[in-house]
Amino acid sequence: MEAHSAPSPRWSAGHLAALLLANVALALGPWFVRLADTGPVAAGFWRLTLALPVIFVLSRRDPVQRRSVSGATLALVAGAGVFFALDLASWHIGIATTKLANASLFGNSGSVILMAWGLIAARRAPRALEIIAILCALSGAAVLMGGSLEISHASFVGDLFCLLAGFFYAFYILMLAPARARLGQFSLLFWSTLTGAPILLGVAALMGEAIVPGNWTPLLVLAMSSQVVGQGLLIYSLKNFPPLVIGLALLTQPAISALTGWLAFGEMLSAGDVLGMVLLAGALVLAKVGDRPAP
């Protein structure tokens, strides 16, 4: 799943390479969730837990780490960690039952949700671009979920879980926003990861999932690729890009997930699936284009 950061007009070929590599790493995450011999929520627990020591080391390099942090700021970050855990739990449950391409698109739906929330918070009518984005998102979601319902009830429920993950991720971003001035990016990621890991463990235990793996390889790769490389490179690069570039780079995730689903699991895309993906992906790009601070 994608990180959120304020863009800047300065970027280089190195930043672009980091951004694309981050999206590739995140797009492959659902594959490793499927390969893990634990339950899907337990895989999310290990994704955070195994990555935690590396994120901690990176957080110690944040220049703002030494500033005093209020209890209210820590409470916000902890709350964000709860929503991050719920996001991963919902997303991983959905990954286990729906197509990887659907999981990637719906899991990133937080961009559209944040745009809609911004309209409500600003108490203003949506602009033409925002109306188009919302209509594209609703149409694309309807087409994709209709296709999933034709395949099986489980696939449809999987889409709903991934869409729910998008809602949780939007709240995760909203709660982290006030803490950005006090804590560095990796510090935020460390504390939200530390908060979220035990919640995922508790949910996995309540669901009766297998928690201890027999094969650690998929979980280690998941932790390093999605949580360290994916999130880390996004943190490094996203602040340097305008929203349009961020949105276009995001489109690599569903494309790679669709290719992975086809090669690894034989998940074929129908014409309706492609149409739904184009509509929803277009909505994500339009949401990113409109993701500019108010003048």
C-alpha positions, 0 to 999 in steps of 0.5 A: 500500500502507498505512503502520503507525503507533501510533494515538492517540485524538485526531483531527479532520476534517482527519485523517480527510480526510487518511486517506481521501485517502491511501487514495484515492491508494494505491488508484489506484497500480496503475492508473498501474503499468498505464499506465506503458510500462516494466516493472512492477518498473521502475515501482516503481523510478521510484516511489521514485526520483522521490519521493526528493527530496521525501521528503528535504526532508520528512525534514529537518523531522523533530524527531528528525533530529538525534539520534545514530543507531547503526549497528544502527539504520541496519542495521535501516532498510536491511534494511527497505528491502530488504523494501520493495523486494521488496514493491513488486517482487512487488506490481507483478508481480502488478498486471500480471496479476491484477485491480486489486481482488485486487492491492489486497486481497492487497497489504494482507494484511500486517495479518493477517500481522502479527497472526498473527506477534504471536500467535507472538511472544507465545506465546499462544492466539489470541482469538476475534476473531483466530481469526475474522480468520484464518478470514475471511482464508483463506476470502476468499483461497481464493475470490478465488484460485479465481476467478482460476484460473478466469480464467487461470493468469496471474491466479492467479500474479498473486494469489500475487505480491500475497500474497507482497508482503503477507508482505514488507510485514509484515517491512518493518514489523517491521524498522522498529519498533525504529528509530521511537524514533530516526528520524522518520517521514519519515526512516525513509521516506527511508532505506528508499526510498533503500535500496529503489530500487537493488534494484528497478532491479537486479531490473528489469534482471535480468528484462529489463524496459524501464526508461527510459520514453517517457512520464514522466507515469504514473510522475510521478503514481505517485511523487507520489500513492503515495509522497509523498501516499499514504504521507505523508498516512498518516504524518501521520494514522494515529497519530491514529486508533484501529485500527477507523477505520484498518481501515475506511478501508483498505476504500476501497482495494479498492473504488476499485481495483475501480471503476478496474479496471472503468472502465479495463480492463473487469474485472468482479467476479463474485458470488464475487469480491464474497464473497471481497473482503468476507471478506478486507476484513473480516479486515483490519478485524478485524486492525486492531481487534486491533492494540493494544499489550499492557497 
